[in-house]
């Protein structure tokens, strides 16, 4: 075929890290809004809460990016193959 697997590289498994980002964002929102007074309206839209969610997502994403850069092994890993050329891939 022209390519053979030369080995495997451990990389973070990004699809499995989505729930981590969701949980981190929810925790940040919960902590920052814990002392807010309870509202008894049934409106879905709340600009203040929307701003808190956006802020929490930015913070959680920055933390995750930093952790992946510095110590990616703490996240779920998957093996990605790397390939090496054989004699069929050498141009004539």
N, C-alpha and C positions, 0 to 999 in steps of 0.2 A: 504494500500500500504506500510505502514511502515514509511513514512516520511510525516510530515505536515509542512507547512510554519509557522515559528515562528515569522517572521517579515521581514523587508526589510532594506538593507544598501544602502546608497547613495554612488555611486562610479562615478569617471569621465567616460564619454562615449568616449572611445578612438577612435572609427571610426569617430566621429564628430570633433575630434581635429586635424585630418590630414590636412584639409584646413588651419587651424590656423598656423601649422608649415610651410606649403608651402608659405603662405602670409608673415610670418615673415622672412623666408629665402630670398624671393624675395625683401623685403624691405631693408634688410641688404646689399644685392648685389647692389641694386640701389643706396643706400647711398654711399657705398664704391667705386663705379665705376662712380659716377656722373661727376667727373672732368676728366675722361679719354678722350683722343682725339677720335673723331669719325673715325672709320676705314671704308674704302670703298672697302673692299674685301668681297668676297662672300663665304669664307671658313667657314665651320661649326665649325671646331676645332680651339680652341684658348686656349692654355695651361694656360695662365695667368687668363683668365676668369674661366676656370675649377677650378683653385686653389681658386679663390674668392668664387665660389659657394660652394666648399667643406668647406671652412672656415665659410661661412655664415650659412651653415647647422649645423655645430658643435656648433656654438654660439647659434643659435635659439633652438637647441635641449637641450643644457645645461640650457638655461633660462626656457624652458618649464618644464623640469624635476624639477628644483628648485621650480617653481611656483606650480607644482602639489604636491610636498612634503609639502610646507609651507601653501598654501591656495588653496586647490583643489576645493573649492566651487565656484570659479570664472569661472570654465569651465562647459560645458554642463554635466549634471548629468543623471544617470539612476539608477533605483532601482533594486538591485540584491537581490533575496530572500535568506534567510538563513533558514535552516531546523532544526527541533528538532525531536528527536527520540520519538516514542511512544512505547507501550507495545510490539509490534511485533518485534522491533529491539533489545530487550534485550536478550542476549544469555542465554540459559537454562542450 
